[in-house]
Amino acid sequence: MRILHTADWHFGRALEGRSRLEEQAAFVDELVRLTDEEQADLVLIAGDVYDTVNPPAAAELLFYEAVARLSQGGERPVVIISGNHDHPERVSASAPLVSSHGITLVGQPGIAPVLVPCQRTGEEAVIAALPYPSEARLGELLSACNEEQVLRSAYSARVGQLLSLQAQHFRPSAINLIMSHLYVLGGVETDSERPIQVGGAYTVDPSVFACQEAPGSVQYVALGHLHRPQAVKGPGTIRYSGSPLAYSFSEAGQTKSVTLLDIAPGQGAVPEERYLASGKPLVEWNARGGYEEVLRWIEEGRDAKAWLDVSISLTDALTMEQIQKLRRAHEGIVHIRPVYPEMERIEAEEGRRSEMPVQELFRRFYERQTGGAQPDDALVECFLELIGDRGEEDESA
C-alpha cells in the first residue's frame, strides 16, 4: 500500500494580516498533482486543517475542494483527524455526508480504529486514529475502564492507554498505523505552532506508540502538530510531515514537504520526503549597510517573491517617507526592524553573558543590586546550592 502523509495545513491563516489563501490553493494543486503522479492508495491528514475553530468560509471551501479532488470521487480513501486548532464537532459534522466519497473525518477521540481497504493491493489498513486529545475527552473515554490508576495517571500514559485500546484491532496480515496530533518528546518546535504543552504536561513519550500487547505491531506513526518535517526516536517509525507552508519567520530556510511511503503487512516503513515548491519563502534580511543597502538589494531583485523580515542597522530613525518607499518597492516586506548601535552593544553583551558561569552572573547581579558590593564566597556557595548548581562551581574551580 502506498500512503501519503501530510498535516498542519492551517487554512485561513494569515501572516501579519497578509492573506496566504492564494499560496494555500497553490499547495492544494501541487498536492493533488503529486498524489496522482505517485499513485497513492491512501492519504492521511494529521490535523490542523484550519487555523481557527471558526475558519473563514473561503478556507472551508478550499479544504472541501481539496479532499474531494484527493479522493477522486471515492476511488482513493482520505482519512482526516482534527488538531488542536480545529473544532472537533465541526470536523465531525460532515462525516456522514462525505463517507460515501471515501473520506473519513474523525473529530473526537474514540476507542474504535479506522479500517481502510485498498482496492489495488487487496490489503487493509487498520488506523488507530487519535485526534488531538483534550484532558476532558481522555477522562470521559477511559472512565469506562473503571481503573482509578489509569484515570489518575499522567497525560502521556492516558494517551498510551487509548491508543492501546484501538491497537487491539491490529493484526499481522494488515497495515497497522497510528495517526495523531500531539507534541511528542524529542520533537523540535517552531514559533508558529502555538504549543499545546504547558510545562511539559501535554508532552507525550514516544514509548506510548509501542502498544506491546496488540496482536500486530505498529508499522508507522503519522503525526501532526510540529511544523518542521522530522522523525522522532522511538519504537518503529515515527514522523511529523510538517506544515506545507512556512507560517512564521522561525521557519525561515526550512524546506517544506509531504511524506510518502510504501508498506506491506509485517514490514517496516521507509518514509521518503517529497519536497514542495508552492508557497512563498520566509526570509530574514540583516542589512548592516543601512537603508541604502536594503534599497540596493530590492533593485537587484533579491528574494523578489518572498515574505521579508528586514533588520536595518541605523544611526538615525527612518522617516515615514523612507518606510513607505521600502514597502512600495517590495510588497513582501512584513517587518522593518531598526537596529541602533546601542541595541547591538546590548545584544553582544547578552551573548557574552550567556556564556558566563552562573556564579559569575550572580556576582554581577549582586554588585548591580547593592551599588557595588561584592558577595563573599559563602554567599555565592549558598546561592549555587539553592539553584542546585553546586557541581558547576566545583568543575570551574
C-alpha positions as CSV (number, residue, x, y, z in Angstrom):
1,M,0.0,0.0,0.0
2,R,1.3,3.4,-0.9
3,I,0.5,6.1,1.6
4,L,0.8,9.9,1.5
5,H,1.1,11.7,4.9
6,T,0.5,15.4,5.4
7,A,-0.7,17.7,8.2
8,D,-0.9,21.2,9.5
9,W,-2.5,23.0,6.5
10,H,-3.8,25.8,8.7
11,F,-6.1,27.1,6.0
12,G,-7.3,30.6,6.8
13,R,-4.0,31.6,8.5
14,A,-2.5,35.0,7.6
15,L,0.9,36.4,8.0
16,E,0.6,39.7,10.0
17,G,-2.6,40.5,8.2
18,R,-1.5,39.3,4.8
19,S,-3.6,36.5,3.3
20,R,-2.0,33.2,2.5
21,L,-5.1,31.7,0.7
22,E,-3.6,32.0,-2.7
23,E,-0.5,30.1,-1.6
24,Q,-2.6,27.5,0.2
25,A,-4.6,27.0,-3.1
26,A,-1.4,26.5,-5.0
27,F,-0.3,23.9,-2.4
28,V,-3.6,22.0,-3.0
29,D,-2.9,22.0,-6.7
30,E,0.6,20.7,-6.1
31,L,-0.6,18.1,-3.6
32,V,-3.3,16.7,-5.9
33,R,-0.8,16.5,-8.8
34,L,1.8,14.8,-6.6
35,T,-0.7,12.3,-5.2
36,D,-1.9,11.4,-8.7
37,E,1.6,11.1,-10.1
38,E,2.7,8.8,-7.2
39,Q,-0.5,6.8,-7.4
40,A,-1.0,6.9,-3.7
41,D,-3.6,4.4,-2.3
42,L,-4.3,6.3,0.9
43,V,-4.0,9.9,2.1
44,L,-3.5,10.7,5.8
45,I,-4.1,14.3,7.0
46,A,-3.0,14.5,10.6
47,G,-4.8,17.5,12.0
48,D,-4.9,21.3,12.0
49,V,-6.6,21.6,8.6
50,Y,-7.8,25.0,9.7
51,D,-6.1,27.7,11.7
52,T,-9.0,28.5,14.0
53,V,-12.1,26.8,15.4
54,N,-14.2,29.2,13.3
55,P,-12.4,29.4,10.0
56,P,-13.5,31.8,7.2
57,A,-15.8,30.4,4.5
58,A,-13.1,30.6,1.9
59,A,-10.8,28.4,4.0
60,E,-13.6,25.8,4.4
61,L,-14.4,25.8,0.7
62,L,-10.7,25.3,-0.1
63,F,-10.5,22.4,2.3
64,Y,-13.5,20.5,1.0
65,E,-12.4,21.1,-2.6
66,A,-9.0,19.7,-1.7
67,V,-10.3,16.5,-0.1
68,A,-12.8,16.0,-2.9
69,R,-10.0,16.2,-5.5
70,L,-7.7,13.9,-3.5
71,S,-10.4,11.2,-3.1
72,Q,-11.1,11.0,-6.8
73,G,-14.8,10.6,-6.3
74,G,-14.4,7.9,-3.7
75,E,-11.7,5.9,-5.5
76,R,-8.9,6.9,-3.1
77,P,-9.5,6.8,0.7
78,V,-8.7,10.0,2.6
79,V,-8.5,9.9,6.4
80,I,-8.5,13.2,8.4
81,I,-8.3,13.9,12.1
82,S,-8.8,17.2,13.9
83,G,-5.9,19.1,15.6
84,N,-5.8,21.5,18.4
85,H,-6.7,24.4,16.1
86,D,-9.8,22.6,14.7
87,H,-13.2,22.5,16.2
88,P,-13.8,18.7,16.7
89,E,-17.6,18.8,16.3
90,R,-17.2,21.0,13.2
91,V,-14.9,18.4,11.7
92,S,-17.2,15.5,12.6
93,A,-20.4,17.2,11.4
94,S,-19.8,16.5,7.8
95,A,-18.6,12.9,8.3
96,P,-21.9,11.2,7.3
97,L,-22.0,13.3,4.1
98,V,-18.5,12.6,2.8
99,S,-18.1,9.0,3.9
100,S,-19.7,7.7,0.7
101,H,-16.9,9.5,-1.2
102,G,-14.1,7.6,0.6
103,I,-13.4,10.5,3.0
104,T,-13.3,9.7,6.8
105,L,-13.4,12.7,9.2
106,V,-12.5,11.9,12.8
107,G,-13.1,14.9,15.1
108,Q,-13.3,13.4,18.5
109,P,-11.0,10.8,20.1
110,G,-12.7,7.4,20.4
111,I,-11.8,3.7,21.0
112,A,-12.6,2.3,17.6
113,P,-10.0,2.3,14.8
114,V,-10.5,3.4,11.2
115,L,-10.5,0.4,8.7
116,V,-9.5,1.3,5.2
117,P,-9.5,-1.4,2.4
118,C,-7.1,-0.9,-0.6
119,Q,-8.6,-2.0,-3.9
120,R,-5.3,-2.1,-5.7
121,T,-3.5,-4.5,-3.4
122,G,-6.3,-6.2,-1.6
123,E,-4.8,-5.1,1.8
124,E,-6.5,-3.4,4.6
125,A,-5.1,-0.5,6.8
126,V,-6.0,-0.5,10.5
127,I,-5.5,3.0,11.7
128,A,-5.5,3.9,15.4
129,A,-6.7,7.5,14.7
130,L,-6.4,9.8,17.7
131,P,-7.4,13.4,17.1
132,Y,-6.0,16.0,19.5
133,P,-7.0,14.5,22.9
134,S,-8.1,17.1,25.4
135,E,-7.9,16.2,29.1
136,A,-11.7,16.1,29.4
137,R,-12.2,13.8,26.5
138,L,-9.4,11.4,27.7
139,G,-11.1,11.2,31.1
140,E,-14.5,10.6,29.6
141,L,-13.3,7.7,27.3
142,L,-11.1,6.0,29.9
143,S,-13.7,6.2,32.7
144,A,-15.3,3.2,31.2
145,C,-12.2,1.2,32.2
146,N,-13.1,1.7,35.9
147,E,-9.4,1.8,36.6
148,E,-8.6,4.5,39.1
149,Q,-4.8,4.2,38.4
150,V,-5.4,4.9,34.7
151,L,-7.6,7.9,35.3
152,R,-5.1,9.4,37.7
153,S,-2.0,8.7,35.6
154,A,-0.1,11.3,33.6
155,Y,-1.4,12.7,30.3
156,S,1.1,10.6,28.3
157,A,0.1,7.4,30.0
158,R,-3.6,8.0,29.3
159,V,-2.8,8.7,25.6
160,G,-1.0,5.4,25.5
161,Q,-3.9,3.6,27.1
162,L,-6.3,5.0,24.5
163,L,-4.0,4.0,21.6
164,S,-3.6,0.5,23.1
165,L,-7.4,0.1,23.0
166,Q,-7.5,0.8,19.3
167,A,-4.4,-1.2,18.7
168,Q,-6.2,-4.3,19.8
169,H,-7.6,-4.4,16.3
170,F,-4.1,-4.6,14.7
171,R,-3.3,-7.9,13.1
172,P,-0.2,-9.3,11.3
173,S,-2.0,-9.5,7.9
174,A,-2.9,-5.8,7.9
175,I,-1.1,-2.4,7.5
176,N,-1.1,-1.2,11.1
177,L,-0.8,2.6,11.5
178,I,-1.2,5.2,14.2
179,M,-2.2,8.8,13.3
180,S,-2.4,11.5,15.9
181,H,-2.0,15.2,16.6
182,L,0.4,15.5,19.6
183,Y,3.5,17.0,20.9
184,V,5.9,14.1,21.3
185,L,9.1,14.2,23.4
186,G,12.1,14.8,21.1
187,G,10.2,16.8,18.5
188,V,11.7,20.2,17.5
189,E,9.2,23.2,17.7
190,T,9.0,26.5,15.9
191,D,7.2,29.7,16.9
192,S,4.2,29.1,14.6
193,E,2.8,26.0,16.5
194,R,1.5,28.0,19.5
195,P,2.5,24.9,21.6
196,I,-0.2,22.9,23.3
197,Q,2.1,21.6,26.1
198,V,2.3,23.6,29.3
199,G,5.3,22.9,31.4
200,G,5.6,19.5,29.8
201,A,2.1,18.5,31.0
202,Y,0.9,17.7,27.4
203,T,4.1,16.1,26.2
204,V,3.8,12.5,25.1
205,D,6.5,10.0,25.5
206,P,7.2,8.1,22.2
207,S,7.0,4.8,24.1
208,V,3.2,5.1,24.1
209,F,3.3,4.1,20.4
210,A,4.7,0.6,21.2
211,C,1.3,-0.9,22.0
212,Q,3.1,-4.1,23.1
213,E,0.0,-6.1,23.9
214,A,-1.5,-5.5,20.5
215,P,-2.0,-8.6,18.2
216,G,0.0,-6.9,15.5
217,S,2.9,-4.3,15.7
218,V,2.5,-0.7,14.5
219,Q,4.4,0.0,11.3
220,Y,4.2,3.7,11.0
221,V,3.1,6.6,13.2
222,A,1.9,9.6,11.2
223,L,1.9,12.8,13.4
224,G,0.7,16.4,13.1
225,H,1.3,19.5,15.2
226,L,5.0,20.3,14.7
227,H,5.7,22.3,11.6
228,R,9.2,21.2,10.9
229,P,9.3,17.8,8.9
230,Q,11.1,15.4,11.2
231,A,11.5,11.9,12.5
232,V,11.2,11.2,16.3
233,K,13.2,8.5,18.0
234,G,11.0,5.8,19.5
235,P,9.5,2.3,18.7
236,G,9.2,1.8,15.0
237,T,9.0,4.7,12.5
238,I,7.5,8.0,13.9
239,R,7.3,11.1,11.8
240,Y,5.9,14.6,11.6
241,S,5.2,15.5,8.0
242,G,5.4,19.2,8.9
243,S,3.3,22.1,7.5
244,P,3.1,22.7,3.7
245,L,3.9,26.4,4.1
246,A,6.1,28.4,6.5
247,Y,3.9,30.2,8.9
248,S,6.4,32.2,10.9
249,F,9.9,33.6,10.4
250,S,11.2,31.0,12.8
251,E,10.7,28.6,9.9
252,A,12.8,30.7,7.5
253,G,15.0,28.4,5.4
254,Q,13.0,25.3,6.1
255,T,12.2,23.1,3.0
256,K,8.6,22.0,3.2
257,S,7.4,18.6,2.2
258,V,4.9,15.8,2.5
259,T,5.8,12.1,3.3
260,L,5.4,9.2,1.0
261,L,5.8,5.5,2.0
262,D,5.2,2.0,0.7
263,I,4.2,-0.5,3.4
264,A,3.3,-4.2,3.2
265,P,1.9,-6.3,6.1
266,G,4.6,-7.2,8.6
267,Q,7.2,-5.0,7.1
268,G,8.8,-1.8,8.4
269,A,8.1,1.6,6.8
270,V,10.8,3.6,4.9
271,P,9.3,7.1,4.5
272,E,10.5,9.5,1.8
273,E,10.1,13.2,1.6
274,R,8.5,14.8,-1.4
275,Y,9.5,18.5,-1.4
276,L,7.0,21.2,-2.2
277,A,7.5,24.2,-4.4
278,S,4.3,26.1,-3.6
279,G,4.3,28.9,-1.1
280,K,6.5,32.0,-0.8
281,P,9.6,31.5,1.3
282,L,10.0,33.5,4.5
283,V,13.4,35.3,4.5
284,E,15.2,37.4,7.1
285,W,17.4,40.3,5.9
286,N,20.1,41.8,8.1
287,A,21.2,45.0,6.4
288,R,24.2,46.2,8.3
289,G,24.8,48.7,5.4
290,G,21.7,50.5,6.4
291,Y,18.8,51.9,4.4
292,E,20.6,52.2,1.1
293,E,21.7,48.6,1.3
294,V,18.1,47.5,1.5
295,L,17.2,49.6,-1.5
296,R,20.1,48.1,-3.4
297,W,19.0,44.5,-2.6
298,I,15.5,45.3,-3.8
299,E,16.8,46.8,-7.0
300,E,18.9,43.7,-7.6
301,G,15.7,41.6,-7.3
302,R,16.9,39.7,-4.3
303,D,14.1,37.5,-2.8
304,A,11.6,39.2,-5.1
305,K,8.9,36.5,-4.4
306,A,9.5,36.1,-0.6
307,W,8.0,37.4,2.6
308,L,10.7,39.5,4.3
309,D,11.6,40.3,7.9
310,V,14.1,43.2,7.5
311,S,16.5,44.4,10.2
312,I,18.4,47.6,9.3
313,S,21.4,49.0,11.1
314,L,20.8,52.7,11.6
315,T,22.2,55.7,13.5
316,D,19.1,57.9,12.9
317,A,15.4,56.9,12.8
318,L,13.8,56.1,9.5
319,T,11.3,58.7,8.2
320,M,7.8,57.7,7.3
321,E,8.6,58.5,3.7
322,Q,11.5,56.1,3.7
323,I,9.4,53.3,5.3
324,Q,6.7,53.8,2.6
325,K,9.3,53.8,-0.1
326,L,10.6,50.4,1.0
327,R,7.1,48.9,1.3
328,R,6.2,50.2,-2.2
329,A,9.4,48.8,-3.6
330,H,8.8,45.3,-2.2
331,E,5.3,44.2,-1.4
332,G,6.5,41.2,0.5
333,I,8.1,43.3,3.4
334,V,6.3,42.2,6.6
335,H,8.5,43.7,9.3
336,I,11.0,46.6,9.3
337,R,13.2,46.5,12.4
338,P,15.6,49.3,13.1
339,V,18.8,48.2,14.9
340,Y,20.7,51.0,16.6
341,P,24.4,50.8,17.9
342,E,23.2,50.7,21.5
343,M,20.9,47.7,20.7
344,E,23.8,45.9,19.0
345,R,26.0,46.5,22.0
346,I,23.3,45.1,24.4
347,E,22.8,42.1,22.2
348,A,26.6,41.4,22.1
349,E,26.7,41.8,25.9
350,E,23.9,39.4,26.4
351,G,25.6,36.9,24.1
352,R,28.8,37.1,26.2
353,R,26.7,36.9,29.4
354,S,25.0,33.6,28.3
355,E,28.5,32.0,28.1
356,M,29.4,33.1,31.7
357,P,29.4,30.6,34.6
358,V,26.3,31.0,36.8
359,Q,28.4,32.1,39.8
360,E,29.8,35.0,37.8
361,L,26.3,36.1,36.7
362,F,25.3,36.0,40.4
363,R,28.3,38.2,41.4
364,R,27.5,40.8,38.7
365,F,23.8,40.8,39.7
366,Y,24.6,41.2,43.4
367,E,27.0,44.0,42.6
368,R,24.5,45.8,40.5
369,Q,21.7,45.4,43.1
370,T,23.8,46.6,46.0
371,G,25.5,49.5,44.4
372,G,28.9,47.9,44.0
373,A,29.3,45.5,47.0
374,Q,30.9,42.1,46.3
375,P,29.3,38.9,47.6
376,D,31.6,36.7,49.7
377,D,32.3,33.1,48.8
378,A,29.9,31.7,51.4
379,L,27.0,33.7,49.8
380,V,27.9,32.5,46.3
381,E,28.0,28.9,47.6
382,C,24.6,29.3,49.3
383,F,23.1,30.6,46.0
384,L,24.5,27.7,44.0
385,E,23.1,25.2,46.5
386,L,19.7,26.9,46.3
387,I,19.6,26.5,42.5
388,G,21.1,23.0,42.5
389,D,24.2,24.1,40.6
390,R,27.0,23.3,43.0
391,G,28.7,20.9,40.6
392,E,29.3,23.7,38.1
393,E,31.1,25.7,40.7
394,D,33.3,22.7,41.6
395,E,34.1,22.0,37.9
396,S,35.1,25.5,37.2
397,A,37.3,25.9,40.3
